Amino acid sequence: MKYILQSEKSLLLACAIAFTGYAVDSRLADYGRFAGLLETAIMIAAILAASLSVARHAERIAQKLGDPYGSMVLTLSAVLVEVIVLAIVSAKNGSPTLVRDSIYSAVMLDINGILGVAALIGGFKHGEQAYNDDSARTYSVMILTAVTISMIIPEFVPQDDWRAFSSFTIVAMLLLYSVFLRMQTGPHSYFFSYSYPDKKTRGAVATPGASSARYSATIIACGIIAVGFLAELMSHSLDRSLTGANVPPGLIALIVAGISAAPEMLTALRAALANRMQAVVNIALGASLSTVILTVPAMEAMALISGKRIDLALTPLQTLMMAATLLVAAINLNDGQTNAIEGMTHFILFGTFLMLLTLGL
């Protein structure tokens, strides 16, 4: 018990905030927009604390499993957090484009943000950083296929046919992911791993429960449940604080995407500084692929159940940014080595994405 209290302080604090929030949420509605903004900030911080705890234990399991299984655990835990937050916030927000904008923002954060920053700082520290280029090519072609089917073609699907195409999209995404999962964990698993020179490390001091996969899985489950309750509270405070406010339309989508990407970014930055670019590629591109290929069918299924179509079709500007991002990634990640220049190209694209969001485009 003492070990849990010491090691899981962030998750316990997030749970305490959730309990307190449900007790006072209705009363805060009488205190105006400032109280709503303050509550939103606290809820976002609590969600980040819980999701960081989830990521920390997912990383422990990942270290035991090694690549590619480890990166898969990390990305799936992040996508699960994103789906929960997105489902709850979109149900409260009522915006038909929130899901689309959140997935688009997540891809920009994962590829241009995480990969760009990691390659930039890793390049400055280590020069060229090696990875398995088979993984980059596999990820890139699957992301392009998934985005085309689920977020570009829907622009041309008539309103009367949306249910049929949504059903097709769900099946197509799940088939794509099942084949990808078979490749990642089966005979082609070497596509997603890279052999680094062994380094001498100090022996780790064993701590109660720290090495238990069951313990880590329990904490991950508790963290995800906490995220769900906190997301419900955040949706209430966001609704109160942003009603009538002049904010960029994509701000809420960026918040949702940022919550799920924050733990991945920290993990990727640590990997880049440790000269382990394969982990960065697996996290950044794997998270983008998982976001599109798993979030889309989950949200499409909810739309079919509710009978309300969600607008997943990218705008022309979003399509251009997505195409530029995937094209630059395909060129940069084609030779098995990254450097600071390649990182800077993605970082500039990420800055462009933020500038366009600020302009409301």
N, C-alpha and C positions, 0 to 999 in steps of 0.2 A: 504493500500500500504506500509506504514511504517513497519507494522508487517511482511509482506512478505519479504521486503528487509532485515530485521533483522534476521528472522528465516530461510530463504532459501538462505543464502549466498553461501553455498557450491554448490547448484544447479545452481544458477545464475553465479557463477564463471566457472562452467563446461560449461554452455551455451556460455559464453564469449570466452572461450578457443576454443570451436567448431567453432564459427564464425571467430575468428582470424585464426584458423588452415586452414580453407578453403581458406582464403585470401592469406596465405603465403606458403601453402603446396607445390605447384609446384615450387616455388623459392628455397625451402630448398633442393631440389634434386641436386642442383649444389654445395652444401657445403660438400658432402662426408658422410662417415659412422658416424662420430661423431655427426653431426647434426641430422642424422636419429635416432641415439640412444637417443639423448636428446629429440627429438620430441616424440619418443615412450614412454619415461619415463613420459613426461608431459601428454600425452594422457591417459596412464594407471592411473596416479593420478587423472585426470579429470573424467575418467570412474568410479573410485572408489568413488570419491566425489558424483557423480550423483547416483550411485547405493546405497551408504549409505543413501542418501536422500530418495530414494525409500524405502529402508528397514525401515527407521525411521517412515515414514508415514504408511507403511504396519504394523509396530509394533503397531502404535496407533490404527489402525482398529482392529488389533488382540486383543489388550487389551479390546476393547469394546465387541468383540465377545466371547472372552475366548476360551479355548481349547474344542474341537479340531479345530474349525473354525479358530482361530487365527493363529495357527501354519501352517495351510493349506494356508492362505493368504501369510504368510512369505515365505514359500517354493515355492509357485507358482510365486511370484514376482521375486525371485532369479532365478528360472528356465527360466522365460521369458527373463531376462537379458542375461542369458547364451546362450539361443537359438539365440538371435539376434546377440550377439558377435560372436558366433561360425559360424553362417551362413555367416556373412560378411567376417570374417577372412579366413574361409575355401574356399570361392569363390575366394578370392585373392591369397591365398597361393597355392592352387591347390594340396595339399597333400591328397592322398586317405585315409590316416590313421589318419588325424587330428581329425576327429569326434570321432573315437574310442579312441584315446589317451586322448582326452579331457574328455569324459565320464568316462573312467577309472581313470583319475586323480581326477575328481570330487568326485567319490565314495571313493577314498583313503583319500581325504581331509575331506569329510563329516564324514565318520565313524571313520577312524583312527586319523584324525587331530582334527576335532571339538569335537567328542565324547570323544576321548582319552584325550585331554587337559582339557576339561571341567570336566570329571570324576576325573582326576588327581588333579587339583587345588581344585575342590569341595570336594574331599575326604580328602585332607589335612586340609581344613577349617572345614568341618562338619562331617567327618567320613563317615559312610554309609548314602547314599542318596536314598530315596525311590521314586518309580515311579510305574506305572501300567504295570506289565509284559505282559499283554495281547497285549498291543501296540507293544512291542518289538518283540514278536513272530509273530504277523501279518505282521509287516514291513519286518522282516527277510525272511519269506517264500515267500513273494511277490517279494522282491529284487532278491532272488535266482532264482525264476521262470523267471522273466523278463530278467535277465542277461543270463540265459541259452538259452532262445529262441532267443534273439536278438544279443548276442555277443559270444556265443560258438558254437551253431549249424551252423551259417553261414560259418564256416571253412569247413564244409562238403558238402555245397551246390554247385553244379557245376555252372560254369559261365553262361551257357545257361538258367539256371533256377532261376537266381537271382531276376528277376522281379516278378515272381510268389511268391517266398518266401518273398520278401520285402513287397508285398501287404498283404500277410498273417501276417507278423510281425506287420504291421500298425494296422490291424484289431484286432490282439491278444492283443497288448499293450493298445489300446483304450478300449477294453472290460474289461481288467484287471483293468484299471483305473476307468472305470465307476462303476464297482462293488465295488472297494475300496472306491470311493467317496460316494457311497450309504451307505457303512458300516460306514464311518467316520462321515457322517452327519445324518444318520438315526438311526435305532434301536440299532446299536452297537456303537454309538458314545462314550459310556462310556469306551470302550476299550482304547481310546486315551486321557483320562483325569484322573486327580488324585486330591483328596480332601486334600488340605493342611490346617493346622490350621490357623484360621484367625489371622491377625496381625493388630495392630492399626497403622494407617498411617495418616500423616498430610493431611489435605484437600488440594486438588490441586487448584492452582489459575487459574481461567479461563482466557484464552487469546483469542483474536479475531481469529476465524477460527480454533483454535487448536482442538476443540472438534467436528468439522464438518467432517463427513465421506466423504461428497462430496468434500470438500477442499482437504483432504488427497488423494482421488482418482484422483483428477486433478493433484496434484503434482506428484503422481506416474506415470501418463500418460506422463507428461512433462519430467520426469526423464528418462523414458524408451526411448522416442524419442531422447533425448540428447545422451543416450548411443549408439543408432544406428548410429548417425552422428559421434560420437567420435570413434566408432569401425571402421568405414570406413577410417577415417584418420589414425588410428593406424595400420590398415592393410597396408596402403601405406608406412608408416615409417618403419614398421617391414620388409617389403620386401626390402627396400633400405639398412637397417642397418644389416640384417642378410645374405644377398647375399654373398656367398663366405666365410662366417665366420664358424669356427669350433665350433659349439654349439651342445649340446645334442639334439637329434631329438624330445624329448618330452617337450622341454622348452616352445614352443609356446602353447602346450596343457595345460601345467601347468599354464601359464599366464592366459589363457582363464578360466580355472577352478578356479583359485585363485580370479579372479575378481568377479565371482558370489558367491564364498564362503566367502569372507571377511565380508560382512554385517551379514551373518548367524553366523559366528564365534563370532563376537562381541556380538550379541544377546544371543548366547548360553553361552558364558562366564559370562555374567551378570546374566543369569538364574542360572548357577551353583553356583556362589557366593551367590546368594539369596536363595540357597537350594531348587531350583525348577527344579529337574532333569527331571520331565516329559516333560517340555518344551524343554530341551536339547535332549532327545530321539526323540521327535516329529520333531525337527528341523533337527538333524543329519540324522536319518533314513528316515524321510519324504523327505528331500532334495535328498538323494541318490535314493530313489524310484522314485521321480518325475523326476530326471535327466534322469534315464534310460527309464522310462515308457512314458515320454512325449517328451524328446529330440530325442529319436530314431525314432518314427513315423514322427516327423517333418522333420528330415534330410532324412529319407527314402523317404518321399513324394517328397522332392526336387530332390533327385536322380532319382526317376521315371520320374519326369517332364523333367529333363535335359538329361536323358538317360545315365548318367554316374554312374556306380556302386561305392558306397563308401565301403571301407573295414572296417567292424565293428567287424570282428572276432578277439578275443583276441589272443595274442601270448601265447605260452606255459607258459612263465614266468609270464605274466600278469594273465593268468588263475589261476596259483598257488597262486599268491598274492591275487587275488579276493576270491578264495576258502578259504584261510587261514583267511582273514579278516572276511568273513561271518561266518565261523565256530567259530572263537574267539568271535565274537559279539553274536552268538546264545548261546554260553556257558555262557558268562559274563552277558547277559541280560535275564537270565532265572529264576532269583529268586526275582525280584522286588526291588533290591538294588544294587547300585554301590559303589565302593570304589577306593582308590588311586591305589591299585595293578591292578585292572581291567583297570583303565585309563592308567597305565604305559604299559600294554601289547599292547594296541592300539597305544600308542605313539611310542613304539619301532617299530611296523609294519610301522608306518608312516615314521620314520627315515630310515627304510629299503627301502621303496618306493623312498625316495629322493636320497639315495645312489645309487640305481639301475639306476635312471634317470641320475645322474651325470656320471655314467659309460657308459651311452648310451644304456642301456639294457631295 
